[in-house]
Amino acid sequence: MGITTPLMAKKTDRRAGVIVNASEKKVVKGVSISGEPTTVLLLRNMVGPGEVDDELEEEVGTECGKYGTVTRVLIFEITEPNFPTHEAVRIFVQFSRPEETTKALLDLDGRFFGGRTVRATFYDEVKFSKNELAPVPGEIP
């Protein structure tokens, strides 16, 4: 008789997955894309304050390289006392094309990394080029 419903791959973690019946597929997360895609991706809550090490920039660049050509990775850590820990480390990844940034955003937003839930958003290219990396008043909930 054959297969009556399609099969699909379901990711279980970064490098693994399982085959599932497509009719049993559940939506694990919804990603809301707001604003026009840019070439700059902002990753927040990937690591906390004081957790930035010498390898982080290279690790992020390598991981994001699977979405396209990474032209720059910049890590901005805010060290003010009492600053929200989930916003204290802002990791900027610049790609060569907005389509690559979009792919990365869709895959990385909501992903767990070191016990944290990563938040990914597009970032203004002009602000990035001027090194305006700190959050503006009202940006942090």
Order of alpha helices (4+ residues) and beta strands (2+ residues): beta-beta-beta-alpha-beta-beta-alpha-beta-beta-beta-alpha
